[in-house]
Amino acid sequence: MNFFKTFRGKLLIILAFLLVATLGVQYYLNLETQEENNKTLEAQTQALVAGFALATNGLTSNEYMEDLVKREGQTFFDEKTTSRIKNILIIDNEWQVYDSLDPQFAPTTDAQGEPKYVNLSELVNLPPLMEGSRLGEDLQRFPNAAVTPEDFPDGEAHAIPVQTSKGRYYVMVILENDTKEAAARAARPLIYTLGILLLSTLTTFFLVWRFTRPIANLSNAARRIADGDLSVRVKGAERSDEMGELASRFNEMTAELAKNRELEARVQEAEKSAVVGRLASAIAHEIRNPLNYINLTLDHLRNKFKPEDPEKQPTFEKLTAQLKTEVGRINNQISDFLRYSRPIKLNLQPTDVREIIEDSLHIIEPQAEDQNIVISVVERENVSLISGDAEFLRSVFNNLFINAIQAMEKDGGNLNVTISPEDEFVKIEIADTGGGITEENSAKIFEPYFSTKETGTGLGLAIVKKVIDDHNGEIGVESHLNEGTKFTVRLPKVD
């Protein structure tokens, strides 16, 4: 596998890209910051030069600096310089303000016409003096010598000595600092750095989600497989990295497990069929002999012990005939039991399903009467004949009706049978008001050998489903505990 297509290769490329991008952006921001600092320093230098030049002209001429600035065509001040210079002071050798750009500190004239100067020591609220140590002993003359930038962050003062014919003068240029601009300039790299970190974090989160999502999918799929769901398949098998290969192998494993489960189910079904065959043979041997004796005894009763009273003879004939019919049906059920693992040979004929149902209901009517169970049969309009084997279907409804009666054996109830047309089928609904079936058992009741009765074989409903399936029909169940159960049978109608 190509290394750069692997998970490690992709991760390495992305991390290298993030590193290069972060360094590149940081380098660009450093250049921008350096350029801004250079511009600020250049503007400050220009302001100092302009201020010193203006003060020098003020010293060498008879005009005050305020008048020089206002002179047309002057080149000392422009907009950039004016915005940065807050004031310019010329201090004479007697430490008086010889001239000031601010009229507040400029010299005035007294009543005799003599100039009146402001002493430097009288000036308050001056910004800190920058690099004042170079002034030597003169530093102590400046009232702002002890002022720190923390005390006065909005400005700074620069004092420059000038040697004149009258002695040493000082030019003090006071510059204004824009604290908001300085704070914004200082915060800008932090904001950009925070943005880079945020972008890198989001990218990292995306990469973690992108690369760990297949692992999460595998974990969820493994959990579902552990719960028995072998139909799950993991997405991402089309990827060309390790995750894709792992997902592909996982899906192959799941498919093999599903095949193995299906094979095991077939083996278990075959084993059950073999058990059914052996059990059926034993039952047939043990039951059919007594059944033959019962059948012969019934014939003997009908011939030798027929009532002499004509009114009792019909009842006697009816009951003995029903007994013989049921003995024959039991014998046929044993045969069905023997043939459970083999295909059923049906004799399909157009059949009225209501006749079969009413015939089956005759068997449970005495027991239903004893248990105070009310039976009702409702047939909708336009119900067609069905294509079925009456004998096999009779055993189906016998089983369903007997189960319903047994479910209501304690407190009585209602057994409602509804016959109605439905597309290509005839639908038969058998509803009782018994104790109901749990949701877990509802999914198993048609499985062979599953029974909730202590003496049940678990084959009754399994045979019912097999007969319905062989008729190309459907059967389903809907049940609620303490409310009742409804079986729905759909049998194909005659074309």
C-alpha positions as CSV (number, residue, x, y, z in Angstrom):
1,M,0.0,0.0,0.0
2,N,1.3,3.5,-0.9
3,F,2.4,5.2,2.3
4,F,0.7,8.5,1.5
5,K,-2.6,6.7,1.1
6,T,-2.4,5.2,4.6
7,F,-3.9,6.7,7.7
8,R,-0.4,7.5,9.1
9,G,0.7,9.1,5.8
10,K,-2.4,11.3,5.5
11,L,-2.1,12.3,9.2
12,L,1.6,13.2,8.7
13,I,0.8,15.3,5.6
14,I,-2.0,17.2,7.3
15,L,0.1,17.8,10.4
16,A,3.0,19.0,8.3
17,F,0.7,21.3,6.4
18,L,-0.7,22.7,9.6
19,L,2.8,23.3,10.9
20,V,4.0,25.1,7.7
21,A,0.8,27.1,7.5
22,T,1.1,28.2,11.2
23,L,4.7,29.2,10.8
24,G,4.0,31.0,7.5
25,V,1.1,32.9,9.0
26,Q,3.1,33.8,12.1
27,Y,6.0,34.9,10.0
28,Y,3.7,37.1,7.9
29,L,2.2,38.6,11.1
30,N,5.7,39.3,12.4
31,L,6.6,41.1,9.2
32,E,3.4,43.1,9.4
33,T,4.1,44.0,13.1
34,Q,7.7,45.0,12.3
35,E,6.5,47.1,9.4
36,E,4.0,48.9,11.6
37,N,6.6,49.4,14.3
38,N,9.0,50.9,11.7
39,K,6.2,53.2,10.4
40,T,5.5,54.3,14.0
41,L,9.2,54.9,14.7
42,E,9.6,56.8,11.4
43,A,6.6,59.0,12.2
44,Q,8.0,59.7,15.7
45,T,11.4,60.5,14.2
46,Q,9.9,62.8,11.7
47,A,7.9,64.5,14.4
48,L,11.1,65.0,16.5
49,V,13.0,66.4,13.6
50,A,10.1,68.7,12.6
51,G,9.8,69.9,16.2
52,F,13.6,70.5,16.6
53,A,13.7,72.3,13.2
54,L,10.8,74.5,14.2
55,A,12.4,75.3,17.6
56,T,15.8,76.1,15.9
57,N,14.0,78.5,13.5
58,G,12.3,80.1,16.5
59,L,15.7,80.6,18.2
60,T,17.3,82.1,15.1
61,S,14.5,84.5,14.2
62,N,12.5,87.1,16.0
63,E,9.2,85.2,15.5
64,Y,7.6,82.9,17.9
65,M,7.0,79.3,16.9
66,E,3.2,79.8,16.8
67,D,3.7,82.4,14.1
68,L,6.1,80.3,12.2
69,V,3.6,77.4,12.0
70,K,1.0,79.8,10.7
71,R,3.3,81.2,8.1
72,E,2.1,80.4,4.5
73,G,4.3,78.0,2.7
74,Q,6.0,76.7,5.9
75,T,7.4,73.1,5.6
76,F,7.8,72.4,9.3
77,F,4.4,70.9,10.0
78,D,2.1,68.7,8.0
79,E,-0.9,66.7,9.1
80,K,1.1,63.7,10.3
81,T,3.5,65.8,12.3
82,T,0.7,68.0,13.8
83,S,-1.2,64.9,15.0
84,R,1.8,63.6,16.9
85,I,3.4,66.8,18.3
86,K,1.5,68.0,21.4
87,N,3.8,70.9,22.3
88,I,7.3,72.3,21.8
89,L,9.1,74.2,24.5
90,I,12.3,76.3,24.2
91,I,14.0,76.5,27.6
92,D,16.6,79.2,28.1
93,N,19.8,79.2,30.2
94,E,17.8,80.5,33.2
95,W,15.4,77.6,33.0
96,Q,12.5,79.7,31.7
97,V,10.2,78.9,28.9
98,Y,11.6,81.1,26.1
99,D,9.0,80.0,23.6
100,S,6.1,77.5,23.4
101,L,3.9,76.1,20.7
102,D,1.1,76.1,23.3
103,P,0.0,79.7,24.0
104,Q,-0.6,78.7,27.6
105,F,3.1,78.5,28.2
106,A,4.3,81.2,25.7
107,P,5.9,84.4,27.0
108,T,3.7,87.4,27.7
109,T,4.4,91.2,28.1
110,D,3.9,93.1,31.3
111,A,2.7,96.7,31.7
112,Q,6.3,98.1,31.1
113,G,6.5,96.1,27.8
114,E,9.0,93.7,29.2
115,P,8.7,90.0,28.4
116,K,7.4,87.8,31.2
117,Y,8.4,84.1,31.1
118,V,7.1,80.9,32.8
119,N,9.6,79.1,34.9
120,L,10.2,75.5,33.9
121,S,9.6,74.4,37.4
122,E,6.1,75.7,37.3
123,L,5.1,73.4,34.5
124,V,3.0,70.4,35.8
125,N,1.4,67.5,34.1
126,L,4.3,67.0,31.7
127,P,4.9,63.5,30.3
128,P,7.9,61.4,31.3
129,L,11.3,62.6,30.0
130,M,12.8,60.0,27.7
131,E,16.5,59.1,28.0
132,G,16.9,61.9,30.6
133,S,20.1,60.3,31.9
134,R,22.0,61.8,29.0
135,L,21.3,65.3,30.3
136,G,23.7,64.9,33.2
137,E,23.3,67.4,36.1
138,D,20.7,69.4,34.2
139,L,18.2,66.5,34.6
140,Q,17.3,67.6,38.1
141,R,16.0,70.9,36.6
142,F,13.2,69.2,34.7
143,P,10.0,68.7,36.7
144,N,9.1,65.5,34.7
145,A,12.5,63.8,35.4
146,A,10.8,61.4,37.9
147,V,7.6,60.8,35.9
148,T,7.3,57.3,34.6
149,P,5.4,56.0,31.5
150,E,3.1,54.2,33.9
151,D,2.2,57.5,35.5
152,F,1.7,59.3,32.2
153,P,1.0,56.8,29.4
154,D,-0.5,59.3,27.0
155,G,2.7,61.1,26.0
156,E,6.5,61.4,26.1
157,A,9.0,64.3,26.2
158,H,12.3,64.5,24.4
159,A,14.8,67.2,25.6
160,I,17.6,68.2,23.2
161,P,20.4,70.7,24.4
162,V,21.2,73.5,22.0
163,Q,24.3,75.7,22.5
164,T,23.7,79.3,21.8
165,S,25.6,82.6,22.2
166,K,23.6,83.2,25.4
167,G,24.4,79.7,26.8
168,R,22.9,76.3,26.8
169,Y,19.2,76.2,25.7
170,Y,17.0,73.1,25.7
171,V,14.4,72.2,23.1
172,M,11.7,69.9,24.6
173,V,9.5,68.2,22.1
174,I,6.4,66.7,23.7
175,L,4.8,63.9,21.6
176,E,1.4,62.5,22.1
177,N,0.9,58.7,22.4
178,D,-2.3,57.2,21.2
179,T,-2.8,54.5,23.9
180,K,-5.7,53.0,22.1
181,E,-3.7,52.6,18.9
182,A,-0.8,51.2,20.9
183,A,-3.0,48.8,22.7
184,A,-4.6,47.7,19.4
185,R,-1.2,47.3,17.9
186,A,0.0,45.2,20.8
187,A,-3.2,43.1,20.8
188,R,-3.3,42.5,17.1
189,P,-0.6,39.8,17.1
190,L,-2.3,38.2,20.0
191,I,-5.6,38.2,18.1
192,Y,-4.0,36.8,15.0
193,T,-2.2,34.1,17.1
194,L,-5.5,33.3,18.8
195,G,-7.2,33.0,15.4
196,I,-4.4,30.6,14.3
197,L,-4.8,28.5,17.4
198,L,-8.6,28.5,17.0
199,L,-8.2,27.4,13.3
200,S,-5.7,24.8,14.2
201,T,-7.9,23.5,17.0
202,L,-11.0,23.3,14.8
203,T,-8.9,21.6,12.1
204,T,-7.6,19.1,14.7
205,F,-11.1,18.4,15.9
206,F,-12.2,17.8,12.4
207,L,-9.3,15.5,11.7
208,V,-10.0,13.6,15.0
209,W,-13.6,13.3,14.1
210,R,-12.7,12.3,10.5
211,F,-10.3,9.6,11.5
212,T,-12.0,8.3,14.5
213,R,-15.5,8.1,13.0
214,P,-14.7,4.7,11.3
215,I,-13.5,3.4,14.6
216,A,-16.8,4.6,16.3
217,N,-18.7,2.9,13.5
218,L,-16.8,-0.3,14.0
219,S,-17.5,-0.1,17.7
220,N,-21.2,0.4,17.2
221,A,-21.3,-2.4,14.6
222,A,-19.5,-4.7,17.0
223,R,-22.0,-3.9,19.7
224,R,-24.9,-4.7,17.4
225,I,-23.3,-7.9,16.3
226,A,-22.9,-8.9,20.0
227,D,-26.6,-8.3,20.3
228,G,-27.2,-10.7,17.5
229,D,-27.8,-8.4,14.5
230,L,-25.6,-9.8,11.8
231,S,-27.2,-7.7,9.1
232,V,-25.1,-4.6,10.0
233,R,-22.4,-3.4,7.6
234,V,-19.8,-0.8,8.3
235,K,-19.5,2.2,6.0
236,G,-16.2,3.3,4.6
237,A,-15.0,0.0,3.0
238,E,-14.4,1.9,-0.2
239,R,-11.6,4.0,1.4
240,S,-8.0,3.2,0.4
241,D,-6.4,3.5,3.8
242,E,-6.2,1.2,6.9
243,M,-9.6,2.2,8.0
244,G,-11.1,1.2,4.7
245,E,-9.3,-2.1,4.7
246,L,-10.4,-2.8,8.3
247,A,-14.0,-1.9,7.4
248,S,-13.8,-4.3,4.4
249,R,-12.5,-7.1,6.5
250,F,-15.1,-6.5,9.2
251,N,-17.9,-6.7,6.7
252,E,-16.5,-9.9,5.3
253,M,-16.3,-11.3,8.8
254,T,-19.9,-10.3,9.5
255,A,-21.1,-11.9,6.2
256,E,-19.3,-15.1,7.1
257,L,-20.9,-15.1,10.6
258,A,-24.3,-14.7,9.0
259,K,-23.6,-17.6,6.7
260,N,-22.5,-19.7,9.7
261,R,-25.6,-18.8,11.6
262,E,-27.8,-19.7,8.7
263,L,-25.9,-23.0,8.4
264,E,-26.3,-23.7,12.1
265,A,-30.0,-23.0,11.9
266,R,-30.3,-25.5,9.1
267,V,-28.4,-28.1,11.1
268,Q,-30.6,-27.4,14.1
269,E,-33.7,-27.7,12.0
270,A,-32.4,-31.0,10.5
271,E,-31.7,-32.3,14.0
272,K,-35.2,-31.2,15.2
273,S,-36.7,-33.0,12.2
274,A,-34.8,-36.1,13.0
275,V,-36.1,-35.9,16.6
276,V,-39.6,-35.3,15.3
277,G,-39.3,-38.4,13.2
278,R,-38.2,-40.6,16.1
279,L,-40.8,-39.1,18.5
280,A,-43.6,-39.4,15.9
281,S,-42.8,-43.1,15.4
282,A,-43.0,-43.7,19.1
283,I,-46.2,-41.7,19.5
284,A,-47.8,-43.4,16.5
285,H,-47.1,-46.8,18.0
286,E,-48.3,-45.9,21.5
287,I,-51.4,-44.0,20.4
288,R,-52.8,-45.7,17.3
289,N,-53.4,-49.0,19.1
290,P,-55.7,-47.4,21.7
291,L,-57.3,-45.4,19.0
292,N,-58.1,-48.5,17.1
293,Y,-59.6,-50.0,20.2
294,I,-61.7,-46.9,20.8
295,N,-62.9,-46.9,17.2
296,L,-63.9,-50.6,17.4
297,T,-65.6,-50.1,20.7
298,L,-67.7,-47.2,19.3
299,D,-68.8,-49.5,16.4
300,H,-69.8,-52.1,19.0
301,L,-71.7,-49.5,21.1
302,R,-73.6,-48.3,18.0
303,N,-74.6,-51.9,17.1
304,K,-75.3,-53.4,20.5
305,F,-76.2,-50.6,22.8
306,K,-78.4,-48.4,20.6
307,P,-81.2,-46.8,22.8
308,E,-84.6,-48.2,22.3
309,D,-86.2,-44.9,22.8
310,P,-86.6,-43.3,19.4
311,E,-86.1,-39.8,20.9
312,K,-82.7,-40.7,22.2
313,Q,-81.5,-42.4,19.1
314,P,-80.6,-39.3,17.1
315,T,-78.6,-37.9,20.0
316,F,-76.8,-41.2,20.4
317,E,-76.0,-41.4,16.7
318,K,-74.8,-37.8,16.7
319,L,-72.5,-38.2,19.6
320,T,-71.0,-41.6,18.5
321,A,-70.5,-40.2,15.0
322,Q,-68.7,-37.2,16.4
323,L,-66.5,-39.5,18.5
324,K,-65.6,-41.6,15.5
325,T,-64.9,-38.4,13.5
326,E,-62.6,-37.1,16.2
327,V,-60.9,-40.5,16.5
328,G,-60.3,-40.4,12.8
329,R,-59.0,-36.8,13.0
330,I,-56.6,-37.7,15.8
331,N,-55.3,-40.5,13.6
332,N,-54.9,-38.1,10.8
333,Q,-53.1,-35.6,13.1
334,I,-50.7,-38.3,14.0
335,S,-50.0,-38.9,10.3
336,D,-49.5,-35.1,9.9
337,F,-47.1,-35.3,12.9
338,L,-45.2,-38.0,11.1
339,R,-45.1,-36.1,7.9
340,Y,-44.1,-32.7,9.6
341,S,-40.6,-32.8,8.2
342,R,-41.8,-33.8,4.7
343,P,-43.9,-31.9,2.2
344,I,-47.6,-32.1,2.7
345,K,-49.7,-33.4,-0.2
346,L,-52.7,-31.1,-0.4
347,N,-55.9,-31.8,-2.2
348,L,-56.8,-28.2,-3.1
349,Q,-60.5,-27.6,-3.9
350,P,-62.8,-24.6,-4.0
351,T,-64.0,-24.5,-0.4
352,D,-66.3,-22.5,1.8
353,V,-64.2,-21.4,4.7
354,R,-67.2,-20.7,6.9
355,E,-68.3,-24.3,6.7
356,I,-64.9,-25.5,7.9
357,I,-65.0,-22.9,10.7
358,E,-68.5,-23.9,11.9
359,D,-67.5,-27.6,11.7
360,S,-64.5,-26.9,14.0
361,L,-66.5,-24.8,16.4
362,H,-68.9,-27.8,17.0
363,I,-66.0,-29.5,18.8
364,I,-65.4,-26.6,21.3
365,E,-69.1,-25.6,21.9
366,P,-69.7,-27.9,24.9
367,Q,-66.5,-26.7,26.6
368,A,-67.3,-23.1,25.7
369,E,-70.7,-23.4,27.3
370,D,-69.2,-24.8,30.4
371,Q,-66.7,-21.9,30.7
372,N,-69.4,-19.2,29.9
373,I,-67.6,-18.3,26.7
374,V,-69.7,-16.5,24.0
375,I,-68.9,-17.5,20.4
376,S,-69.8,-15.2,17.5
377,V,-69.1,-15.6,13.8
378,V,-69.4,-12.6,11.5
379,E,-69.1,-13.0,7.7
380,R,-68.7,-9.8,5.6
381,E,-70.2,-9.4,2.2
382,N,-68.6,-10.8,-1.0
383,V,-66.5,-13.4,0.6
384,S,-65.2,-15.8,-2.1
385,L,-64.4,-19.5,-1.9
386,I,-60.9,-20.3,-1.0
387,S,-58.5,-22.8,-2.6
388,G,-57.8,-25.3,0.2
389,D,-57.8,-28.7,1.6
390,A,-60.7,-28.9,4.0
391,E,-59.3,-31.6,6.2
392,F,-56.0,-29.9,6.8
393,L,-57.7,-26.5,7.3
394,R,-60.1,-28.1,9.8
395,S,-57.1,-29.1,11.9
396,V,-55.8,-25.6,11.7
397,F,-58.9,-24.0,13.1
398,N,-59.4,-26.8,15.6
399,N,-56.0,-25.9,17.0
400,L,-56.6,-22.1,17.0
401,F,-60.1,-22.5,18.7
402,I,-58.9,-24.9,21.3
403,N,-56.0,-22.6,22.2
404,A,-58.5,-19.7,22.5
405,I,-60.8,-21.7,24.8
406,Q,-57.8,-22.7,27.0
407,A,-56.7,-19.1,27.2
408,M,-60.1,-18.2,28.7
409,E,-60.7,-21.2,31.0
410,K,-60.7,-19.2,34.2
411,D,-63.2,-16.3,33.9
412,G,-65.0,-17.0,30.6
413,G,-65.0,-14.4,27.8
414,N,-65.7,-13.9,24.1
415,L,-64.4,-15.8,21.0
416,N,-65.1,-13.7,17.9
417,V,-64.5,-15.0,14.4
418,T,-64.6,-12.5,11.5
419,I,-64.5,-13.6,7.8
420,S,-63.9,-10.8,5.3
421,P,-62.5,-10.4,1.7
422,E,-59.1,-8.8,1.3
423,D,-57.5,-8.3,-2.2
424,E,-56.5,-11.8,-3.3
425,F,-57.2,-13.4,0.0
426,V,-60.0,-14.3,2.4
427,K,-59.1,-13.0,5.9
428,I,-60.1,-14.9,9.0
429,E,-59.6,-13.1,12.4
430,I,-59.9,-15.2,15.5
431,A,-59.9,-13.0,18.6
432,D,-60.3,-14.1,22.2
433,T,-60.4,-12.2,25.5
434,G,-57.9,-14.4,27.4
435,G,-54.7,-13.5,29.3
436,G,-52.7,-12.7,26.1
437,I,-49.1,-13.5,25.2
438,T,-46.0,-11.6,26.1
439,E,-44.1,-9.8,23.3
440,E,-41.2,-12.1,23.7
441,N,-43.3,-15.3,23.3
442,S,-45.3,-13.8,20.4
443,A,-42.1,-14.0,18.3
444,K,-41.6,-17.7,19.1
445,I,-45.0,-19.3,19.1
446,F,-44.8,-20.6,15.6
447,E,-41.4,-22.2,16.2
448,P,-41.3,-26.0,16.6
449,Y,-41.1,-27.3,20.2
450,F,-41.8,-23.9,21.8
451,S,-44.7,-24.1,24.2
452,T,-45.9,-22.2,27.3
453,K,-47.9,-25.1,28.5
454,E,-46.3,-27.6,30.9
455,T,-47.7,-30.6,28.9
456,G,-47.5,-29.0,25.5
457,T,-45.4,-30.5,22.7
458,G,-44.8,-27.2,21.0
459,L,-45.9,-28.5,17.6
460,G,-49.5,-27.4,17.4
461,L,-48.9,-23.8,16.1
462,A,-45.8,-25.0,14.1
463,I,-48.0,-27.4,12.2
464,V,-50.7,-24.7,11.8
465,K,-48.1,-22.4,10.2
466,K,-46.8,-25.2,8.0
467,V,-50.3,-25.9,6.7
468,I,-51.0,-22.3,6.1
469,D,-47.7,-21.8,4.3
470,D,-48.3,-24.8,2.1
471,H,-51.7,-23.2,1.1
472,N,-49.7,-20.1,0.1
473,G,-51.4,-18.2,2.8
474,E,-50.3,-16.1,5.8
475,I,-50.8,-16.2,9.5
476,G,-49.9,-13.6,12.1
477,V,-50.6,-12.9,15.8
478,E,-51.3,-9.7,17.8
479,S,-51.6,-10.0,21.5
480,H,-51.6,-7.9,24.7
481,L,-51.2,-9.1,28.2
482,N,-54.5,-9.3,30.1
483,E,-56.4,-8.0,27.0
484,G,-56.5,-11.0,24.6
485,T,-55.0,-12.4,21.5
486,K,-56.0,-12.2,17.8
487,F,-54.8,-14.6,15.1
488,T,-55.2,-13.4,11.5
489,V,-55.2,-16.1,8.8
490,R,-55.2,-15.2,5.1
491,L,-56.0,-17.9,2.6
492,P,-55.9,-17.4,-1.2
493,K,-59.3,-17.1,-2.8
494,V,-60.4,-19.1,-5.9
495,D,-59.6,-17.3,-9.1
